[in-house]
Amino acid sequence: MTISTEFTLPVHGFPLGRALEELPDIRIELEQVVPSENGFIPFFWVWNNESPAQFEASLDSVDELSSLALLDTVEDGALYRVSWANPTDGFIHGVSATGAVILGAIGTETGWTVDLRFTTHTQLREFQTYCADHKVSIELKYLHTKPEAQLADQYRLTETQFETLLEAYKRGYYTDPKTITQRDLAEHFGVSQRAISKRLQRGYAQLIKHTIAGEPQPT
């Protein structure tokens, strides 16, 4: 069983929130978190960031971060990779300790919206108990078990990639002529057109890799 949830956190509830407090006009979009021996290595986009140097400096004093690397830049954003310094408490540690999976997160000056996936209701309760015991401020916005999440797993798609591909198909992005544009999809999901382009591109790659390219699919 797969349980998809959406939690909200205050700006300071996630380590990258320091940057949002100092640069309220930026938007941080975290699309995928990959487990590693040293914790989590998130890859995230920073949008509307007029001063990358100021953004990077804003995170210098964040104890939970051990490294920050700029991977790519586009006209209106930059892609970063950050390594966590083995957090022993807080939201990130709660995710790791309970075995939850971060599917994506969006941060603005008003706070964070984080998509988490759990395999059992017991696991979800353990996470909520951890947050309550450690005074981690979270609010559950929705929870449901859905077959779409299992399909996303089958083809190694993130939830945001799956939802974007499905919405694009339903609304006529793949028809000739198109009845919706990437800009329309960006407005629907509340992200930039560049972010939609990246989601579609990565989603195509995963679908091809795990279907016609013939690579084994997860069981």
RODO-2510 file (C-alpha; in nm, 4 decimals, decimal comma):
residues 219
     n   res          X          Y          Z
     1     m     0,0000     0,0000     0,0000
     2     t     0,1172     0,3519    -0,0741
     3     i    -0,0009     0,6509     0,1269
     4     s     0,0493     0,9945    -0,0231
     5     t     0,0391     1,2948     0,2076
     6     e     0,0934     1,6678     0,1960
     7     f     0,2252     1,8525     0,5005
     8     t     0,2837     2,2219     0,5546
     9     l     0,5648     2,3621     0,7664
    10     p     0,6600     2,7159     0,8712
    11     v     0,9514     2,8763     0,6887
    12     h     1,1964     2,7909     0,9680
    13     g     1,0756     2,4282     0,9789
    14     f     1,3102     2,3281     0,6946
    15     p     1,6839     2,4148     0,6953
    16     l     1,6672     2,5939     0,3599
    17     g     1,4146     2,8303     0,5123
    18     r     1,6944     3,0603     0,6254
    19     a     1,7299     3,1735     0,2649
    20     l     1,3551     3,2386     0,2345
    21     e     1,3647     3,4566     0,5433
    22     e     1,6472     3,6688     0,4022
    23     l     1,5298     3,6637     0,0383
    24     p     1,1465     3,6605     0,0523
    25     d     1,1034     3,6953    -0,3253
    26     i     1,2663     3,3627    -0,4116
    27     r     1,0928     3,0284    -0,4513
    28     i     1,2597     2,6945    -0,3748
    29     e     1,1355     2,3816    -0,5493
    30     l     1,2759     2,0501    -0,4312
    31     e     1,1829     1,7745    -0,6763
    32     q     1,3653     1,4678    -0,5491
    33     v     1,5510     1,3537    -0,2404
    34     v     1,7953     1,0661    -0,2741
    35     p     1,8953     0,8678     0,0392
    36     s     2,2696     0,8332     0,0974
    37     e     2,4993     0,7012     0,3684
    38     n     2,5224     1,0503     0,5154
    39     g     2,1529     1,1299     0,5077
    40     f     1,9756     1,3025     0,2195
    41     i     2,1090     1,4780    -0,0878
    42     p     1,8361     1,6996    -0,2253
    43     f     1,8453     1,8539    -0,5689
    44     f     1,6447     2,1734    -0,5830
    45     w     1,5736     2,4747    -0,8010
    46     v     1,5827     2,8315    -0,6766
    47     w     1,3617     3,0633    -0,8804
    48     n     1,3425     3,4440    -0,8952
    49     n     1,6872     3,4610    -0,7414
    50     e     1,8575     3,7788    -0,8546
    51     s     2,1646     3,7222    -0,6381
    52     p     2,2943     3,3616    -0,6256
    53     a     2,5877     3,4769    -0,4130
    54     q     2,3504     3,6242    -0,1541
    55     f     2,1408     3,3071    -0,1563
    56     e     2,4462     3,0888    -0,0967
    57     a     2,5752     3,3202     0,1762
    58     s     2,2388     3,3014     0,3551
    59     l     2,2958     2,9284     0,4131
    60     d     2,6554     2,9515     0,5362
    61     s     2,5537     2,9453     0,9028
    62     v     2,2999     2,6626     0,8766
    63     d     2,4422     2,3804     1,0898
    64     e     2,2326     2,1088     0,9215
    65     l     2,4074     2,1613     0,5860
    66     s     2,7533     2,0252     0,5128
    67     s     2,7878     2,1353     0,1486
    68     l     2,6108     2,3316    -0,1222
    69     a     2,6942     2,2987    -0,4930
    70     l     2,5622     2,4975    -0,7885
    71     l     2,4939     2,2498    -1,0714
    72     d     2,3186     2,4495    -1,3433
    73     t     2,1740     2,7908    -1,4169
    74     v     1,8939     2,9110    -1,6437
    75     e     1,7562     3,2545    -1,7125
    76     d     1,5301     3,2668    -1,4085
    77     g     1,6695     2,9995    -1,1784
    78     a     1,9540     2,7832    -1,0557
    79     l     1,9848     2,4130    -0,9724
    80     y     2,1648     2,3198    -0,6492
    81     r     2,2670     2,0060    -0,4639
    82     v     2,3061     2,0130    -0,0872
    83     s     2,4324     1,7518     0,1591
    84     w     2,2967     1,7287     0,5117
    85     a     2,5348     1,7140     0,8074
    86     n     2,3777     1,4104     0,9762
    87     p     2,0888     1,5918     1,1488
    88     t     1,9960     1,4383     1,4839
    89     d     1,6590     1,6054     1,5241
    90     g     1,4107     1,8174     1,3335
    91     f     1,2012     1,7485     1,0262
    92     i     1,4764     1,5915     0,8117
    93     h     1,5762     1,3507     1,0867
    94     g     1,2117     1,2598     1,1422
    95     v     1,1749     1,1662     0,7766
    96     s     1,4914     0,9550     0,7883
    97     a     1,4137     0,7898     1,1228
    98     t     1,0655     0,6760     1,0182
    99     g     1,1515     0,5697     0,6621
   100     a     0,9282     0,8231     0,4897
   101     v     1,0116     0,9395     0,1370
   102     i     1,0178     1,3045     0,0341
   103     l     0,8629     1,3303    -0,3119
   104     g     0,8951     1,7046    -0,3446
   105     a     0,8693     2,0336    -0,1613
   106     i     0,7975     2,3957    -0,2414
   107     g     0,9138     2,6784    -0,0193
   108     t     0,8126     3,0457    -0,0251
   109     e     0,8186     3,3264     0,2285
   110     t     0,4871     3,1952     0,3681
   111     g     0,6186     2,8447     0,4444
   112     w     0,6749     2,4990     0,2997
   113     t     0,4508     2,2446     0,1319
   114     v     0,6065     1,8976     0,1436
   115     d     0,4819     1,5796    -0,0253
   116     l     0,5663     1,2647     0,1715
   117     r     0,5030     0,9011     0,0888
   118     f     0,4514     0,6260     0,3472
   119     t     0,4012     0,2520     0,3022
   120     t     0,1767     0,1960     0,6062
   121     h    -0,0471     0,3969     0,8352
   122     t     0,1739     0,2844     1,1240
   123     q     0,4724     0,4492     0,9578
   124     l     0,2728     0,7697     0,9127
   125     r     0,1686     0,7703     1,2792
   126     e     0,5312     0,7156     1,3832
   127     f     0,6325     1,0205     1,1830
   128     q     0,3564     1,2336     1,3345
   129     t     0,4484     1,1129     1,6830
   130     y     0,8131     1,1966     1,6207
   131     c     0,7221     1,5497     1,5130
   132     a     0,4976     1,5999     1,8170
   133     d     0,7632     1,4680     2,0581
   134     h     1,0369     1,6863     1,9042
   135     k     0,8212     1,9975     1,8662
   136     v     0,8425     1,9915     1,4865
   137     s     0,5545     2,2081     1,3652
   138     i     0,3654     2,0293     1,0848
   139     e     0,0092     2,0292     0,9559
   140     l    -0,1403     1,7460     0,7515
   141     k    -0,3285     1,8906     0,4533
   142     y    -0,4334     1,5696     0,2795
   143     l    -0,3856     1,1966     0,2959
   144     h    -0,4964     0,9293     0,0570
   145     t    -0,4030     0,5927    -0,0794
   146     k    -0,4138     0,5950    -0,4560
   147     p    -0,3199     0,3599    -0,7408
   148     e    -0,1523     0,6503    -0,9230
   149     a     0,1277     0,6494    -0,6681
   150     q     0,1905     0,2806    -0,7367
   151     l     0,2074     0,3520    -1,1109
   152     a     0,4579     0,6283    -1,0428
   153     d     0,6716     0,3796    -0,8498
   154     q     0,6489     0,1257    -1,1315
   155     y     0,8129     0,3613    -1,3791
   156     r     1,0406     0,5323    -1,1255
   157     l     0,8642     0,8666    -1,1632
   158     t     0,8493     1,1213    -0,8854
   159     e     0,4983     1,2196    -0,7856
   160     t     0,5394     1,5640    -0,9403
   161     q     0,6592     1,4122    -1,2685
   162     f     0,3671     1,1668    -1,2745
   163     e     0,1067     1,4309    -1,1958
   164     t     0,2484     1,6723    -1,4529
   165     l     0,2580     1,4111    -1,7304
   166     l    -0,0952     1,2945    -1,6497
   167     e    -0,2361     1,6476    -1,6305
   168     a    -0,0647     1,7385    -1,9591
   169     y    -0,2221     1,4337    -2,1262
   170     k    -0,5697     1,4956    -1,9834
   171     r    -0,5714     1,8610    -2,0868
   172     g    -0,4504     1,8088    -2,4424
   173     y    -0,0823     1,8914    -2,4366
   174     y    -0,0116     1,5922    -2,6618
   175     t    -0,2939     1,6514    -2,9110
   176     d    -0,2414     1,8098    -3,2520
   177     p    -0,2963     2,0972    -3,2237
   178     k    -0,2227     2,1369    -2,8539
   179     t    -0,5068     2,2652    -2,6386
   180     i    -0,2776     2,3638    -2,3509
   181     t     0,0757     2,5029    -2,3257
   182     q     0,3580     2,4577    -2,0782
   183     r     0,2794     2,8053    -1,9501
   184     d    -0,0805     2,6941    -1,8818
   185     l     0,0492     2,3916    -1,6925
   186     a     0,2864     2,6138    -1,4976
   187     e    -0,0044     2,8318    -1,3864
   188     h    -0,2047     2,5222    -1,2893
   189     f     0,0738     2,3830    -1,0690
   190     g     0,1930     2,7210    -0,9444
   191     v     0,5493     2,6831    -1,0726
   192     s     0,7587     2,8347    -1,3505
   193     q     0,7366     2,7262    -1,7142
   194     r     1,0994     2,6139    -1,6861
   195     a     1,0073     2,3824    -1,3979
   196     i     0,7283     2,2248    -1,6051
   197     s     0,9688     2,1732    -1,8944
   198     k     1,2143     1,9967    -1,6635
   199     r     0,9426     1,7746    -1,5126
   200     l     0,8212     1,6668    -1,8570
   201     q     1,1737     1,6075    -1,9851
   202     r     1,2730     1,3947    -1,6862
   203     g     0,9400     1,2139    -1,6908
   204     y     0,9836     1,1236    -2,0596
   205     a     1,3328     0,9899    -1,9849
   206     q     1,2068     0,7663    -1,7029
   207     l     0,9149     0,6307    -1,9073
   208     i     1,1420     0,5486    -2,2034
   209     k     1,4069     0,3987    -1,9759
   210     h     1,1607     0,1623    -1,8058
   211     t     0,9459     0,0738    -2,1098
   212     i     1,0756     0,0741    -2,4676
   213     a     1,4420     0,0916    -2,3653
   214     g     1,3848    -0,2424    -2,1980
   215     e     1,5446    -0,1755    -1,8604
   216     p     1,3988    -0,3819    -1,5761
   217     q     1,1110    -0,2293    -1,3844
   218     p     1,0932    -0,2525    -1,0041
   219     t     0,8898    -0,5414    -0,8689
***
